[in-house]
Amino acid sequence: MSADTCDWQNFSPGDLSYALPIVSSGDVSASIARSRKAFPSWAGLSLDERRAALSQCAENLRSKSEEIAVLITRETGKPIREARLEMAAAMAKFDLTFTDGERFLRDELVADGPNPSLVRHFPRGPAAVIAPFNFPVHLGHGATLAYLLAGNTVLFKPSPMAANVGLAYAQVMQSALPAGVFELVQGWGPIGQALCLDPAVRSVCFTGSLPVGRALATSLAGDYSKCLALELGGKNTAIICEDANLSLAADAVADGMCLTAGQRCNATSRVLLHRDIADRFLDLFKTSLQRYRPADPLDETTLLGPLIHFSAHERYEQLISGSQGEWIVPGGILECNDKEQHGFYVLPAVVMVSDSASLDASSLAKCETFAPILVAEIYDHEADAIARHEAWAFGLTASVFTDCEATFSRIGPRLSVGNLYRNLPTTFSPSTLPFGGWGNSGNGRPGGRGFLRFAVQEQAVQWKA
């Protein structure tokens, strides 16, 4: 389906015989006009009044949580157990955002200046939220709540591959908000571009690929007062030290590699193994990986669902067909028989890349795979591990597995990532903490705790006593 098509229909990636309702592209200009019209009255409400309206959104979303979780699984292939966790995380966002509102949105009295003074916080205006397919509610929802609580109106564009989920979420939000405060904008790339570049839109939160994010930042460079938050993915690495708990590390790497079929910005797609423990780790890891067998995502026992789309399926095939390195877990396409559901199911794959020339030449070693594919490398000492990690320009998450706090204290600060973990999967990113990437992974703003800081503009006020 081409990006400029006005109507499209998604089929469940876990069961291609299941067709979802047809979706039509939205009218960007009309949505922006309604958002602009609604902004003054919404911004004019008190913080407590906006919070009350959003509390009603929370009640409405809670009542639809299971229904939307099933829809997430149907439309994106995410296992139902993960979809339910996503909805639970979305519900938790309400109270976390309300708490942040008390911290970041109230007037701040300043007592140590030359004059009595305070800092006020004002909304910027209509905000565009471009949400991804892999967390079709949770990721866009976090930014949406921050913008709305701060007094901005929101134009929400879901991924076209999760358009029906986006519609269900929008209906919940709109049911408790004044007209125009939350606008749903459906469409493909050109729709998103038109939305983000419109001068009336004063904030943009984009979650997606590096090329699109870079093009967006370039296009918006002239509109320098528009706030842009970018979350652009990662080549997230687990470093396994010689003193690590190898069983714990093996399970964590398998989880980080395979959750959401590897289609997470913080998925583990690279592991650096100290030479002395590499073989033992790999034996344990291969055993742990056996938990992730592709199966029907609506089955509550399934851990590994399908990839999102034919193009992702095709790209996976291309990636595992390369010869640079030794495929120690070969992966492959899941063959379906007449009794099985047909979908975009793949097997986990692991390649060992040991030759430095092959590593430098390997696009697989450098790219974000967005599939359950892991690149393994051997290192000999800490400086070698750090240098290997820093060789690629992504900087979203990294995990260091070591039983020694001093080792973690030496290695951790030298890793250029926005999210650093010890003895945890690279995917462990709770909403109670800030979340943003460095380098090619973004501009440090997109999500987690404290996003409200980017939803407002400050005004410093002082007067003569």
C-alpha positions in Angstrom: 0.0 0.0 0.0 1.6 3.3 -1.1 1.9 6.1 1.4 -0.3 8.5 -0.5 -3.3 6.1 -0.7 -6.4 7.7 0.8 -7.9 4.4 2.0 -6.2 1.2 3.3 -7.0 -1.9 5.2 -4.8 -3.7 7.7 -4.7 -7.5 8.1 -3.6 -9.1 11.3 0.1 -10.0 11.0 -0.7 -13.0 13.2 -3.5 -14.3 11.1 -3.6 -12.8 7.6 -7.2 -14.1 7.0 -8.4 -11.5 9.6 -9.2 -8.2 8.0 -9.6 -5.0 10.1 -11.9 -2.2 9.1 -10.9 0.1 6.2 -9.3 3.4 7.3 -9.3 6.7 5.5 -6.7 9.5 5.6 -7.6 12.5 7.6 -7.9 16.2 6.5 -4.9 17.8 8.1 -6.0 21.4 7.5 -9.4 20.8 9.0 -7.9 19.1 12.1 -5.4 21.8 12.7 -8.1 24.5 12.3 -10.2 22.7 15.0 -7.2 22.3 17.2 -6.3 26.0 16.9 -9.9 27.0 17.7 -10.0 24.9 20.8 -6.6 26.0 22.2 -7.5 29.3 23.9 -10.4 27.9 26.0 -8.4 24.7 26.9 -5.3 26.8 27.8 -7.5 29.1 29.8 -8.7 26.4 32.2 -6.9 26.0 35.4 -4.5 23.1 36.0 -7.0 21.5 38.3 -9.8 21.8 35.7 -7.7 20.1 33.0 -6.6 17.4 35.4 -10.3 16.7 36.2 -11.1 16.3 32.5 -8.1 13.9 32.1 -9.1 12.0 35.1 -12.4 11.2 33.3 -10.3 10.1 30.3 -8.5 7.7 32.7 -11.8 6.2 33.8 -13.0 5.8 30.2 -9.7 4.2 29.2 -9.8 1.8 32.1 -13.2 0.5 31.0 -11.9 -0.1 27.5 -8.5 -1.5 28.5 -9.1 -5.2 27.7 -10.9 -4.4 24.5 -8.0 -2.2 23.2 -5.4 -4.7 24.3 -7.1 -7.4 22.1 -7.2 -4.9 19.3 -3.5 -4.1 19.7 -2.8 -7.9 19.4 -5.1 -8.2 16.4 -3.6 -5.3 14.5 0.1 -5.4 15.4 0.7 -9.0 16.4 2.0 -8.0 19.8 1.4 -11.0 22.2 -1.7 -10.4 24.3 0.3 -10.6 27.5 2.4 -7.7 26.3 -0.6 -5.7 25.0 -2.2 -5.9 28.5 1.0 -4.7 30.1 1.0 -1.8 27.6 -2.5 -0.8 28.7 -1.5 -1.0 32.3 1.5 1.2 31.6 -0.8 3.7 29.8 -3.1 3.8 32.9 -0.2 4.4 35.2 0.8 7.4 33.0 -2.1 9.4 34.3 -1.0 9.6 37.9 2.7 10.0 37.0 1.8 12.9 34.7 -0.5 14.5 37.4 2.4 14.3 39.9 4.8 15.9 37.3 2.2 18.6 36.8 2.4 19.7 40.4 6.2 19.9 40.0 6.5 21.6 36.6 3.3 23.5 35.9 2.6 25.5 39.1 4.1 29.0 39.4 7.5 28.9 41.0 8.4 31.6 43.5 12.0 32.7 43.4 13.4 33.9 46.7 17.1 34.5 46.1 16.9 37.1 43.3 17.4 40.9 43.5 13.6 41.5 43.2 10.6 39.5 44.1 10.0 37.1 41.2 8.4 34.0 39.9 8.5 31.7 36.9 5.3 30.9 35.1 4.6 28.1 32.6 2.5 28.6 29.4 1.4 26.1 26.8 2.9 26.4 23.4 -0.2 25.7 21.3 -1.3 22.8 19.1 1.0 19.8 19.4 1.5 16.9 17.0 2.1 13.5 18.4 3.4 10.9 15.9 2.9 7.5 17.5 4.6 4.2 16.5 3.0 0.8 15.8 5.0 -1.1 18.4 3.5 0.7 21.4 0.5 2.2 19.6 -1.1 3.5 22.8 1.6 3.8 25.4 4.3 5.8 23.7 2.0 8.5 22.1 -0.1 8.5 25.2 2.7 9.7 27.4 3.4 12.8 25.3 -0.4 13.4 24.8 -1.1 13.6 28.5 1.9 16.0 29.1 0.8 18.3 26.3 -2.9 18.3 27.4 -2.3 18.8 31.1 0.0 21.7 30.2 -2.8 23.3 28.3 -1.9 22.4 24.7 -4.3 20.8 22.3 -3.1 17.6 20.6 -3.2 16.3 17.0 -2.6 12.6 17.3 -1.4 10.6 14.3 -1.1 6.9 14.9 1.1 4.6 12.8 -1.0 3.6 9.7 -0.2 0.0 10.7 -2.0 0.6 14.0 -4.7 2.9 12.7 -7.6 1.0 14.3 -5.9 1.0 17.6 -5.4 4.8 17.2 -9.1 5.3 16.5 -10.1 3.3 19.6 -7.7 5.3 21.7 -8.9 8.6 20.2 -12.6 7.8 20.8 -11.8 7.3 24.5 -9.9 10.5 24.9 -12.5 12.6 22.9 -15.3 11.2 25.0 -14.1 13.3 28.0 -12.6 16.3 26.3 -14.0 19.4 24.6 -14.3 19.4 20.8 -11.0 20.0 19.1 -8.8 19.4 22.2 -7.8 16.0 20.9 -7.8 15.5 17.1 -7.2 12.2 15.4 -5.2 12.5 12.1 -5.0 9.2 10.1 -2.5 8.8 7.3 0.8 7.8 5.9 4.1 9.7 5.6 2.9 12.8 3.6 0.1 13.3 6.1 2.5 13.2 9.0 4.9 15.6 7.3 2.2 18.1 6.5 1.0 18.0 10.1 4.5 18.5 11.6 5.6 21.2 9.3 2.4 23.4 9.6 3.3 26.7 11.3 0.3 26.5 13.6 1.7 23.3 15.2 4.0 24.5 17.9 5.3 21.2 19.3 6.1 17.9 17.6 6.8 14.5 19.3 8.0 12.0 16.8 8.8 8.3 17.4 10.2 6.5 14.4 13.2 6.0 12.2 16.5 7.9 12.1 16.1 9.0 8.4 12.6 10.4 8.9 13.6 12.1 12.2 16.7 13.6 10.6 14.6 14.9 7.6 12.1 16.3 10.0 14.7 18.2 12.1 16.2 19.6 8.9 12.8 20.8 7.6 12.0 22.4 11.0 15.3 24.2 11.4 13.9 27.5 10.2 11.0 27.3 12.6 13.4 27.4 15.6 10.8 28.2 18.3 8.9 25.0 17.5 9.7 22.3 20.1 10.8 19.0 18.5 11.2 15.8 20.5 12.7 12.9 18.7 13.0 9.2 19.6 14.8 7.4 16.8 15.7 3.9 17.9 18.9 2.3 18.9 21.5 -0.4 18.5 21.2 -1.4 22.1 24.0 -3.4 23.6 24.4 -5.8 26.5 28.0 -6.1 27.8 28.6 -9.4 29.7 31.6 -9.1 32.0 33.7 -12.0 33.1 32.2 -11.9 36.7 28.5 -11.7 35.5 25.7 -14.0 36.7 25.5 -15.7 33.3 22.1 -17.3 33.8 20.6 -14.0 34.7 22.4 -12.3 31.8 21.3 -15.0 29.3 17.6 -14.6 30.2 17.8 -10.8 30.1 19.4 -10.8 26.7 16.9 -13.3 25.3 14.0 -11.2 26.7 15.5 -7.9 25.4 16.0 -9.5 21.9 12.6 -11.1 21.5 10.0 -9.0 23.3 7.6 -7.6 20.7 9.5 -9.7 18.2 12.5 -7.4 18.6 10.4 -4.5 17.3 11.3 -2.1 20.2 13.5 1.0 20.1 15.3 -0.4 23.1 15.5 -4.0 22.0 18.8 -5.8 22.6 20.3 -6.3 19.1 24.0 -6.6 20.2 25.9 -8.4 22.9 29.6 -8.0 23.8 31.0 -11.1 25.5 34.2 -11.3 27.5 36.3 -14.0 25.9 36.6 -16.1 29.1 32.8 -16.6 29.5 31.6 -16.4 25.9 31.1 -20.1 25.4 29.3 -20.6 28.7 27.1 -17.6 28.1 26.1 -18.8 24.7 25.2 -22.2 25.9 22.9 -20.7 28.5 21.6 -18.1 26.1 20.6 -20.7 23.5 18.7 -22.6 26.1 16.9 -19.5 27.3 16.1 -18.5 23.7 14.0 -21.7 23.3 11.3 -20.0 25.3 10.7 -17.8 22.3 8.9 -19.9 19.8 6.6 -18.1 17.3 2.9 -18.7 18.0 -0.6 -17.2 17.9 -0.3 -13.8 19.7 -3.8 -14.1 21.1 -2.7 -17.2 23.1 -1.8 -16.1 26.6 1.2 -18.4 26.7 2.8 -16.9 23.6 6.0 -15.0 24.1 7.0 -14.4 20.4 4.5 -13.0 18.0 4.9 -12.1 14.3 6.6 -9.1 12.7 4.3 -6.3 11.8 4.2 -6.4 8.0 5.3 -8.1 4.8 8.1 -5.5 4.4 9.5 -6.3 7.8 9.3 -10.0 7.1 11.1 -9.4 3.8 13.8 -7.3 5.4 14.4 -10.0 8.1 15.0 -12.5 5.3 17.5 -10.2 3.7 19.3 -9.6 7.0 19.8 -13.2 7.9 20.9 -14.1 4.3 24.2 -12.2 4.8 27.5 -14.1 5.1 29.4 -11.7 7.3 29.9 -13.8 10.4 28.9 -17.2 11.7 25.1 -17.8 12.3 25.2 -19.7 15.6 21.4 -19.5 15.7 20.4 -19.5 12.1 16.9 -18.2 12.4 14.4 -18.5 9.5 10.9 -18.0 8.4 8.3 -20.1 10.2 6.7 -22.6 7.8 2.9 -22.8 8.3 0.8 -25.8 7.4 -2.9 -25.9 6.8 -3.7 -26.2 10.5 -1.7 -23.2 11.5 -2.5 -19.5 11.2 -0.6 -17.8 8.4 1.3 -14.7 9.4 4.7 -12.9 9.5 6.3 -15.3 11.9 10.1 -15.6 12.2 12.6 -17.4 14.4 15.2 -15.7 16.6 18.6 -15.5 14.9 22.1 -14.9 16.3 25.3 -14.1 14.3 28.8 -14.1 15.7 31.0 -11.4 14.1 34.6 -11.8 15.2 36.7 -10.4 12.3 37.2 -6.7 12.7 37.1 -6.1 8.9 33.8 -8.0 8.7 32.4 -6.0 11.6 33.3 -2.7 10.0 31.7 -3.8 6.7 28.6 -5.4 8.2 25.5 -3.3 7.9 23.8 -5.8 10.2 26.3 -5.0 13.0 25.5 -1.3 12.7 21.8 -1.0 11.8 18.7 -1.2 13.9 17.2 -4.5 12.9 13.7 -4.2 14.5 13.5 -8.0 14.5 14.7 -10.8 16.8 18.2 -10.7 15.4 21.3 -10.4 17.7 24.9 -9.6 16.8 27.5 -11.2 19.1 31.1 -10.0 19.5 34.0 -11.1 21.7 36.1 -8.6 23.7 39.2 -9.0 25.8 39.2 -6.2 28.3 37.0 -3.3 29.5 38.6 -0.7 27.2 37.9 -3.0 24.3 34.3 -3.4 25.2 33.8 0.4 25.7 35.5 1.1 22.3 33.3 -1.4 20.5 30.2 0.0 22.1 31.1 3.6 21.2 32.0 2.7 17.6 28.3 3.0 16.5 26.5 6.3 16.8 23.2 5.1 18.4 22.8 5.9 22.1 19.5 4.8 23.5 20.0 2.0 26.1 22.8 -0.3 27.3 23.1 -2.9 30.0 26.2 -4.0 31.8 26.1 -7.4 33.5 28.6 -7.7 36.4 28.4 -8.7 40.0 31.0 -6.0 40.8 29.7 -2.5 41.6 33.2 -1.0 40.9 33.2 -2.6 37.4 29.9 -1.0 36.6 31.1 2.3 38.0 34.1 2.2 35.6 32.2 1.1 32.5 28.8 2.8 32.8 29.8 6.5 32.7 31.8 5.9 29.6 28.9 4.6 27.6 27.1 7.3 25.6 23.5 6.3 26.2 20.5 8.0 27.7 19.4 4.9 29.6 21.9 2.7 31.4 21.2 -0.5 33.3 23.1 -3.0 35.4 21.9 -6.6 35.4 18.7 -5.7 33.6 17.4 -6.0 30.1 17.9 -3.1 27.7 14.1 -3.0 27.4 13.5 -2.2 31.1 12.4 1.4 30.8 9.8 2.3 33.4 7.7 5.5 33.1 9.0 6.6 36.5 12.3 7.6 34.9 13.2 9.9 32.0 13.6 8.2 28.6 15.5 9.6 25.7 18.3 8.8 23.4 21.7 10.4 22.6 23.4 10.6 19.3 21.5 9.0 16.4 18.9 7.8 18.9 17.2 11.2 19.4 17.6 14.5 21.1 17.0 13.4 24.7 13.4 14.6 25.0 10.8 12.1 23.9 9.5 10.2 26.9 9.2 9.1 30.4 9.3 11.2 33.5 9.6 15.0 33.2 8.4 15.3 29.6 6.2 18.1 30.8 9.2 20.4 30.7 9.0 20.3 26.9 5.3 20.9 26.8 5.5 24.5 28.1 7.4 27.7 27.6 8.7 29.7 30.6 8.1 33.3 31.5 10.3 35.0 34.2 8.3 37.6 36.1 9.8 40.1 38.6 8.7 43.4 40.2 9.9 46.2 42.4 9.0 45.6 46.0 
